Each structure stands twice: as C-alpha cells, then as structure tokens.
Amino acid sequence: MAEENNNKQAAASKPSSAGKPKPPAAKSSAPGKAKPSAAKSGAPAKPVPAKESSVKKGVYKPAEVRAEADPFKDSKTGAVGSWFQERFNVLVPVIDYMKKKEVPQHRLSFWYYFGGLTLFFFAIQIITGLLLLLYYRPTEAEAFARFVYIQTEVPFGWLIRQIHAWSANLMVLMAFIHMFSTFFMKAYRKPRELMWVSGFVLLVLTLGFGFTGYLLPWNELAYFATQIGTEVPKVAPGGEFIVKLLRGGEEVGGETLTRMFAMHVVLLPGLVMLVLSAHLMLVQVLGASVPIGYKEAGLVKGYEKFFPNFLAKDGIGWLIGFGLLIYLAVMFPWEIGVKADPLAAAPDGIKPEWYFWAQFQLLKDLKFEGGELLAIVIFTIGALVWILVPFMDKQASREERSPLFTLLGLLVLAFMLIGTYRVYLDYGW
C-alpha cells in the first residue's frame, strides 16, 4: 500500500502534457498596438449587437434649460437688500451695467445735464397734472369755473397750477437747449442717428403738449389763440380734414376742448412714454458722445461713473431746477384771464405761447397771397432736413468737422431767436 501511494504522489507531481502552463504572450513591439482578434486565435467570433439609431422617432423636443430662480442668492447683502434682490433679481444686471457705464469729462460736459432736466420737468408735469385732474372738468360750461375754483378754493391749488404751467415752459426750454447742444457737438453722428431721431420726435410731442394744454383753461386768450393756430393748416392740401379733426367741427367750441383734453391727457402721454423709453435705452446703450477731435487733442480729462457719481450730480441739477420752479411759480404767477366768449370779437395782442413765436412771426411776414402755404412748405422741409441731418452729415460720421452743418444750426438758431425777439417787441411778454 505504501508503494502504491508513493507512485500516485509521483504521478501527480509530474506535469502532464495536457496541463502544461502556456508561455507568456509576446509583448507588442509598439505600445498601444491592437490585440489580435478572436478570429486569428481560432475562437469563434461573437455576434456584435446592432447599434441603436441616434435619431429618435417622433416630435423633436429640445432640452429645456431654465435659469436659476435667484442667481444672486449667494451674494453678500443686508437683510433689506436680500429681500429686494430675491424678488427683483432681474434688475440686478441692469444696476450692474449702470455701475460700469462711464461719462466722459471735458469742458463741455455740463451740456449733458440738460437732457436730465428735461426729463425732470416732464415728471413734474405728470405729478401736477394728475393732481389737477382731480378737480378739472373738460366741458365748455364748467372748464373755466373749475379753473378758477382750483386757483382760489382748493388748498394749495394755485401753487399746483402755477408749478404745472411753469414746468411746462421750463421743459420746452430745456428741450430746446438739449437739442441745440447735441447738434453743435455733433452728438448725432454714427452710431447715434436713432438717438437724434427719437429726440426730435420727443421735441415735437412736447410742443404738442403745449398746444393742446393751452386751451384747457378756456379763457379768452387761449380760445382765440387756438382758433388762429388751428386755422393755419387750411391752406395746405388736405388741411380742411386736419382742421376738422382738431376742432371737432367748423369752429372752436366745446368739442374742440374735449378733443384737446383727450390728446393732452391720454394720447400724447402714451406716445411720449413709448418714444422716451426707446430714447433712454439708446442713451444707456450708446452712452454720451465726445465732441469731434477731443480725444485726439487730449481734451478728455477722464471718465466718471454714471451710477452713482453722474446721477448724483444730475440730482443736484434737479434740486436747482426745482428751486427755480418754485420761485417762478410764487413770484411770477400766470393770470386767470377772462372766460372765453365765442361771440365776442378777438382782442388785440393775441399770440401763441413763446415757443411758437418764431413761426408766428414768419406767418406775419408772409402776408401776401399764398404766403401761408409757403410758410407751411418751409416748416415741413425744414423739419425733414433737421431730422435727417445725421444721415446727411457724412463728415461728422467719419469723425471730421463739418462746418456746413454747423452753419445750418446757427441759421436755425438765429431764425428762432430773432423771430421770438421781434414778437416780444411787438406784443410784450
């Protein structure tokens, strides 16, 4: 038995031919060489499953990507700031943009503030106009009586009415200064053409405010001035339709008052808000222009932040403007006048508001047959040329001086100043 067991152990210790260990595979001469396929080794090839089509059947729906509800939740702010930031986080990038915006500083930088002053007086117009609406009634029978009631009976009604009247005049004055300063600094040049166009449209709408609001007190001066003003378009082709549209009939009456009130309170404010939004957006995106040659000559002293530096200076200008407004309202109040009587004869000295005096004087000078039509043609062509100046002044767009257009601006300014002064000499203030 012992011998048999020894033989079994010896047989187990010898390697069999079937169980010989395989020699190690030869290393590839080049690293990364592909392994031999199963077909070469003699092993049966496994079936490769067909790849699924990458195109999904049915209606294609793009992946929905949503912005985080509050992307500024981790920013460090106070309790009050966090409360507003969580609810108005959309405005945070706008404020950040305003913080980065800069305004150039040079010797003509003070002209930049007149645009803000125009906007400030427009805001005063809205506030005081809403207060006056609480008591005013736009009817032929009650308009003048309510006007007197506001002036004499309503607590501080006289002050609100005077502020409304003077802020209208100051708004028009600031708008004219802003327009001419923009023109002479050639701030309308590329790429700010649409900024100029929208500003001109705002000026026309502002004059429309003055024309439609002039009749609302329904006093004698306003009545006959409106009658003369609405008579002018009659001589132009299609002028009869415009006159009837403005008056609501053949003559100035209660229907005219209602229409002027609707345009003054509803139509014009809506148009102004639309155009003003576009104008302010262009101002923020394109920024303030530098006069031609100032950068090359080293006349730009530097840049200051729009928010809060320039805006704070703008606020100081608003405070000065408000002080001037209160002074004028208290020291130089506008008269109430006499109630309008359509059957009475027009009194001597009837004239429009001062910002129409230049046009009024030209109409007086052209008193020959066809003169009124010629004046309308001059006004129309002049307005078209004025609004298209940015597209005509190619030299300014190339950052070159354009003395011809500077001369044009001087002629327009001289026409307005001389015509206004001549009316003042003939009629007084």
Legacy VTK file of the C-alpha trace (Angstrom):
# vtk DataFile Version 3.0
C-alpha trace
ASCII
DATASET POLYDATA
POINTS 429 float
0.000 0.000 0.000
2.812 2.363 0.850
4.417 1.732 -2.511
1.120 2.353 -4.306
0.670 5.672 -2.524
4.181 6.775 -3.413
3.552 6.009 -7.088
0.380 8.157 -7.061
2.210 11.098 -5.483
4.977 10.867 -8.072
2.493 10.757 -10.912
0.706 13.831 -9.544
3.912 15.794 -9.219
4.860 15.308 -12.927
3.374 17.896 -15.327
1.043 16.434 -17.836
1.127 17.318 -21.489
-2.478 18.456 -21.348
-1.977 20.752 -18.376
1.288 22.386 -19.365
1.403 26.109 -18.473
1.229 28.381 -21.547
4.252 30.514 -22.267
3.753 34.238 -21.639
2.417 36.173 -24.615
4.991 38.067 -26.569
4.995 41.740 -25.789
3.974 44.077 -28.554
6.843 45.934 -30.124
4.830 49.139 -30.140
2.761 50.324 -27.199
-0.890 50.601 -27.895
-0.881 48.023 -30.684
-4.253 46.420 -31.187
-4.775 42.998 -29.640
-5.171 40.072 -32.060
-8.756 39.438 -32.914
-10.573 36.345 -31.830
-10.785 35.173 -35.456
-6.989 34.775 -35.647
-6.809 32.865 -32.380
-9.277 30.348 -33.667
-12.021 31.277 -31.205
-15.474 31.726 -32.667
-16.420 35.396 -33.259
-19.153 36.705 -31.027
-22.045 38.392 -32.751
-21.856 42.207 -32.448
-25.173 43.739 -31.383
-26.542 46.361 -33.829
-26.137 49.936 -32.643
-29.298 51.783 -31.787
-30.186 54.646 -34.118
-29.218 58.037 -32.647
-32.254 59.665 -34.246
-35.287 59.444 -32.000
-38.605 58.901 -33.609
-41.480 61.295 -33.070
-41.573 65.069 -32.460
-38.207 66.578 -31.570
-38.182 68.381 -28.239
-35.036 70.328 -27.372
-33.591 70.029 -23.918
-35.267 72.501 -21.617
-32.756 74.788 -19.950
-34.082 77.033 -17.222
-32.235 79.826 -15.489
-31.809 79.622 -11.771
-34.656 81.291 -9.912
-32.309 83.549 -7.944
-28.774 83.625 -9.386
-27.678 86.156 -6.731
-28.763 84.189 -3.675
-25.163 83.664 -2.533
-24.146 87.334 -2.813
-23.407 89.185 0.389
-26.044 91.822 1.109
-28.002 93.110 4.085
-31.399 91.874 5.155
-33.311 94.565 3.268
-31.094 94.219 0.194
-31.551 90.444 0.185
-35.341 90.837 0.402
-35.435 93.091 -2.665
-32.786 91.095 -4.502
-34.772 87.885 -4.131
-37.864 89.495 -5.644
-36.266 91.805 -8.222
-33.140 89.890 -9.190
-33.874 90.641 -12.860
-32.913 94.280 -12.207
-29.539 93.428 -10.675
-27.761 93.079 -14.062
-29.252 96.425 -15.103
-27.863 98.100 -11.982
-24.507 96.394 -12.523
-24.481 97.714 -16.095
-25.240 101.230 -14.881
-22.383 100.951 -12.392
-19.982 100.108 -15.225
-21.224 102.858 -17.544
-18.966 105.926 -17.676
-19.467 109.526 -18.757
-16.603 111.467 -20.410
-15.376 114.615 -18.687
-14.346 117.644 -20.714
-15.022 121.383 -20.838
-18.453 120.881 -22.482
-19.646 118.134 -20.128
-22.146 120.465 -18.421
-24.363 120.278 -21.551
-25.090 116.642 -20.657
-27.281 117.728 -17.739
-29.991 119.441 -19.815
-31.425 116.139 -21.006
-31.923 115.064 -17.401
-33.512 118.429 -16.564
-35.997 117.980 -19.418
-36.935 114.581 -18.025
-37.242 116.038 -14.521
-39.692 118.767 -15.577
-41.683 116.173 -17.522
-42.036 114.158 -14.306
-43.255 117.324 -12.543
-45.806 117.735 -15.343
-47.157 114.234 -14.763
-47.459 114.639 -10.981
-49.084 118.090 -11.033
-51.290 117.144 -13.986
-52.705 114.171 -12.074
-53.474 116.449 -9.117
-55.252 118.965 -11.355
-57.330 116.172 -12.892
-58.976 115.619 -9.507
-60.897 118.903 -9.898
-60.870 119.865 -13.590
-63.833 119.153 -15.918
-63.288 119.479 -19.703
-66.654 120.942 -20.680
-67.487 124.291 -22.217
-69.808 125.176 -19.320
-67.520 124.152 -16.425
-63.899 124.360 -17.619
-63.251 128.000 -16.705
-65.245 127.769 -13.450
-63.255 124.724 -12.324
-60.085 126.514 -13.344
-60.976 129.440 -11.076
-62.027 127.017 -8.314
-58.635 125.321 -8.391
-56.900 128.695 -8.244
-58.969 130.163 -5.395
-60.683 127.431 -3.357
-58.627 124.234 -3.437
-55.907 124.200 -0.739
-52.591 124.925 -2.493
-54.410 124.555 -5.804
-52.939 127.834 -7.014
-49.430 126.527 -6.339
-50.029 123.232 -8.162
-51.456 125.064 -11.168
-48.578 127.553 -11.266
-45.997 124.769 -10.945
-47.719 122.904 -13.780
-47.685 125.970 -16.032
-44.089 126.969 -15.303
-42.721 123.410 -15.505
-44.281 123.130 -18.985
-42.368 126.234 -20.118
-39.139 125.115 -18.474
-39.468 121.648 -20.011
-39.740 123.162 -23.511
-36.794 125.487 -22.813
-34.604 122.612 -21.563
-35.602 120.502 -24.580
-34.506 123.257 -26.996
-31.188 123.740 -25.172
-30.605 119.989 -25.158
-31.358 119.759 -28.892
-29.029 122.574 -29.964
-26.197 121.450 -27.667
-26.494 117.955 -29.138
-26.462 119.406 -32.652
-23.411 121.636 -32.245
-21.404 118.891 -30.505
-22.327 116.599 -33.443
-23.584 114.000 -30.973
-25.975 112.764 -33.660
-23.167 111.141 -35.690
-22.794 107.398 -36.170
-23.914 105.250 -34.346
-26.320 107.659 -32.590
-28.572 108.546 -35.535
-31.694 106.989 -33.984
-30.986 108.759 -30.721
-31.263 112.075 -32.583
-34.423 110.984 -34.435
-36.172 109.862 -31.238
-35.125 113.092 -29.508
-36.599 115.201 -32.311
-39.867 113.254 -32.117
-39.932 113.902 -28.361
-39.489 117.639 -29.006
-42.441 117.657 -31.436
-44.600 115.793 -28.916
-43.533 118.274 -26.226
-44.706 121.167 -28.408
-47.927 119.225 -28.901
-48.377 119.202 -25.125
-48.090 122.984 -25.110
-50.538 123.458 -27.977
-53.242 121.114 -26.606
-52.909 122.277 -22.998
-53.153 125.966 -23.900
-56.928 125.771 -24.446
-57.816 123.871 -21.260
-58.305 126.952 -19.004
-60.936 128.091 -21.533
-60.096 131.754 -21.126
-60.269 134.432 -23.779
-56.578 134.417 -24.716
-56.420 130.631 -25.044
-59.644 130.458 -27.072
-58.663 132.930 -29.783
-55.033 131.745 -29.921
-56.285 128.199 -30.536
-58.682 129.482 -33.207
-55.807 131.172 -35.042
-53.468 128.215 -34.584
-55.920 125.647 -35.917
-56.713 127.877 -38.893
-53.193 127.628 -40.345
-53.409 124.101 -41.890
-56.460 125.081 -44.003
-54.342 126.394 -46.866
-52.428 123.110 -47.277
-53.742 120.154 -49.307
-55.939 118.107 -47.002
-55.836 120.899 -44.452
-59.624 121.028 -44.096
-59.615 117.492 -42.739
-56.869 118.319 -40.210
-58.754 121.411 -39.019
-61.991 119.459 -38.527
-60.062 116.703 -36.759
-58.575 119.184 -34.299
-61.691 121.292 -33.772
-64.339 118.589 -33.990
-66.320 120.917 -36.261
-66.097 124.099 -38.233
-65.359 126.377 -35.285
-63.572 126.133 -31.930
-66.087 125.051 -29.303
-66.854 122.518 -26.620
-65.957 119.625 -28.908
-62.546 121.211 -29.504
-61.991 121.466 -25.760
-62.846 117.780 -25.290
-60.504 116.711 -28.082
-57.641 118.844 -26.840
-58.134 117.429 -23.360
-58.096 113.836 -24.672
-54.906 114.439 -26.655
-53.244 116.274 -23.765
-54.078 113.696 -21.092
-54.221 110.362 -22.951
-52.782 110.329 -26.472
-49.644 112.440 -26.094
-48.505 110.956 -22.740
-48.809 107.446 -24.198
-46.758 108.369 -27.257
-44.172 110.183 -25.156
-43.707 107.195 -22.844
-43.103 104.870 -25.821
-40.610 107.157 -27.583
-38.974 108.191 -24.301
-38.353 104.542 -23.360
-36.607 103.958 -26.691
-34.611 107.202 -26.338
-33.407 106.385 -22.816
-32.489 102.846 -23.838
-30.345 104.214 -26.681
-28.717 106.692 -24.298
-27.818 103.913 -21.865
-26.515 101.546 -24.546
-24.591 104.042 -26.698
-23.526 106.421 -23.936
-22.578 110.090 -24.184
-20.746 111.336 -27.253
-17.456 113.237 -27.173
-17.049 116.266 -29.483
-15.051 115.611 -32.640
-11.278 115.808 -32.108
-11.392 115.983 -28.310
-9.858 112.538 -27.737
-7.073 113.131 -30.265
-6.278 116.538 -28.751
-6.221 115.158 -25.208
-9.130 117.353 -24.093
-10.970 114.465 -22.393
-9.915 114.744 -18.748
-11.196 111.337 -17.776
-14.345 109.323 -17.191
-16.669 109.180 -14.211
-19.148 106.508 -13.239
-22.708 107.154 -14.348
-24.031 105.472 -11.200
-23.835 106.933 -8.647
-21.441 109.838 -9.479
-23.034 111.412 -12.560
-26.544 110.560 -11.366
-25.852 112.342 -8.056
-24.729 115.468 -9.945
-27.842 115.169 -12.086
-29.865 115.110 -8.864
-28.207 118.341 -7.735
-29.266 119.907 -11.033
-32.833 118.723 -10.417
-32.846 120.367 -6.997
-31.652 123.647 -8.513
-34.329 123.352 -11.206
-36.997 122.670 -8.604
-35.919 125.722 -6.605
-36.137 127.873 -9.750
-39.561 126.396 -10.491
-40.940 127.261 -7.042
-39.504 130.777 -7.272
-41.166 131.438 -10.639
-44.481 129.908 -9.524
-44.660 132.128 -6.424
-43.153 135.355 -7.741
-44.495 135.386 -11.326
-47.901 133.645 -11.324
-49.825 133.228 -14.561
-53.057 135.205 -14.752
-56.507 133.591 -14.739
-57.877 135.803 -17.500
-61.481 136.180 -18.655
-63.841 133.379 -19.623
-63.916 132.721 -23.358
-66.863 134.128 -25.321
-67.081 132.688 -28.854
-69.428 135.504 -29.904
-67.072 138.291 -28.828
-64.507 139.888 -31.105
-60.911 138.786 -30.761
-58.982 141.194 -28.528
-55.796 142.890 -29.659
-52.457 141.282 -28.938
-53.496 137.638 -29.426
-50.407 135.492 -29.825
-49.391 131.863 -29.156
-47.015 130.642 -26.467
-43.418 131.887 -26.720
-42.070 128.650 -28.227
-44.263 129.268 -31.315
-43.313 132.930 -31.714
-40.711 132.404 -34.455
-43.208 130.504 -36.630
-45.883 133.081 -35.787
-43.601 135.920 -36.924
-42.836 134.172 -40.217
-46.568 133.820 -40.905
-46.953 137.549 -40.250
-44.087 138.378 -42.628
-45.592 136.299 -45.452
-48.877 138.199 -45.644
-49.173 138.041 -49.434
-51.414 135.624 -51.314
-50.106 132.097 -50.904
-47.794 133.197 -48.088
-49.299 130.853 -45.501
-48.869 127.878 -47.839
-45.259 128.900 -48.459
-44.673 129.085 -44.688
-46.103 125.571 -44.248
-43.825 124.268 -47.019
-40.818 125.923 -45.357
-41.677 124.430 -41.967
-42.202 120.957 -43.447
-38.988 120.903 -45.487
-37.043 122.391 -42.578
-38.307 119.709 -40.173
-37.436 116.904 -42.628
-33.922 118.257 -43.183
-33.410 118.714 -39.443
-34.439 115.144 -38.590
-32.293 113.689 -41.407
-29.118 115.612 -40.505
-27.348 112.526 -39.013
-27.735 110.691 -42.328
-26.645 113.699 -44.406
-23.608 114.771 -42.390
-21.108 112.192 -43.677
-18.095 114.185 -42.493
-19.179 114.006 -38.851
-19.718 110.249 -39.201
-16.068 109.995 -40.285
-15.041 111.966 -37.170
-14.296 115.035 -39.295
-15.508 118.573 -38.692
-18.492 119.654 -40.812
-18.663 123.489 -40.876
-21.552 123.473 -43.373
-23.885 121.766 -40.892
-22.609 123.962 -38.075
-23.644 126.954 -40.194
-27.059 125.339 -40.733
-27.520 125.042 -36.971
-26.517 128.671 -36.454
-29.038 129.823 -39.078
-31.871 127.847 -37.441
-30.950 129.175 -34.006
-30.774 132.756 -35.333
-34.173 132.375 -37.021
-35.779 131.259 -33.761
-34.122 133.878 -31.565
-34.711 136.827 -33.918
-38.326 135.830 -34.621
-39.036 135.399 -30.912
-37.479 138.762 -30.087
-39.480 140.541 -32.790
-42.755 139.192 -31.399
-41.674 140.273 -27.932
-41.038 143.817 -29.193
-44.483 143.992 -30.825
-46.605 142.279 -28.173
-44.581 142.149 -24.979
-44.483 139.117 -22.757
LINES 1 430
429 0 1 2 3 4 5 6 7 8 9 10 11 12 13 14 15 16 17 18 19 20 21 22 23 24 25 26 27 28 29 30 31 32 33 34 35 36 37 38 39 40 41 42 43 44 45 46 47 48 49 50 51 52 53 54 55 56 57 58 59 60 61 62 63 64 65 66 67 68 69 70 71 72 73 74 75 76 77 78 79 80 81 82 83 84 85 86 87 88 89 90 91 92 93 94 95 96 97 98 99 100 101 102 103 104 105 106 107 108 109 110 111 112 113 114 115 116 117 118 119 120 121 122 123 124 125 126 127 128 129 130 131 132 133 134 135 136 137 138 139 140 141 142 143 144 145 146 147 148 149 150 151 152 153 154 155 156 157 158 159 160 161 162 163 164 165 166 167 168 169 170 171 172 173 174 175 176 177 178 179 180 181 182 183 184 185 186 187 188 189 190 191 192 193 194 195 196 197 198 199 200 201 202 203 204 205 206 207 208 209 210 211 212 213 214 215 216 217 218 219 220 221 222 223 224 225 226 227 228 229 230 231 232 233 234 235 236 237 238 239 240 241 242 243 244 245 246 247 248 249 250 251 252 253 254 255 256 257 258 259 260 261 262 263 264 265 266 267 268 269 270 271 272 273 274 275 276 277 278 279 280 281 282 283 284 285 286 287 288 289 290 291 292 293 294 295 296 297 298 299 300 301 302 303 304 305 306 307 308 309 310 311 312 313 314 315 316 317 318 319 320 321 322 323 324 325 326 327 328 329 330 331 332 333 334 335 336 337 338 339 340 341 342 343 344 345 346 347 348 349 350 351 352 353 354 355 356 357 358 359 360 361 362 363 364 365 366 367 368 369 370 371 372 373 374 375 376 377 378 379 380 381 382 383 384 385 386 387 388 389 390 391 392 393 394 395 396 397 398 399 400 401 402 403 404 405 406 407 408 409 410 411 412 413 414 415 416 417 418 419 420 421 422 423 424 425 426 427 428
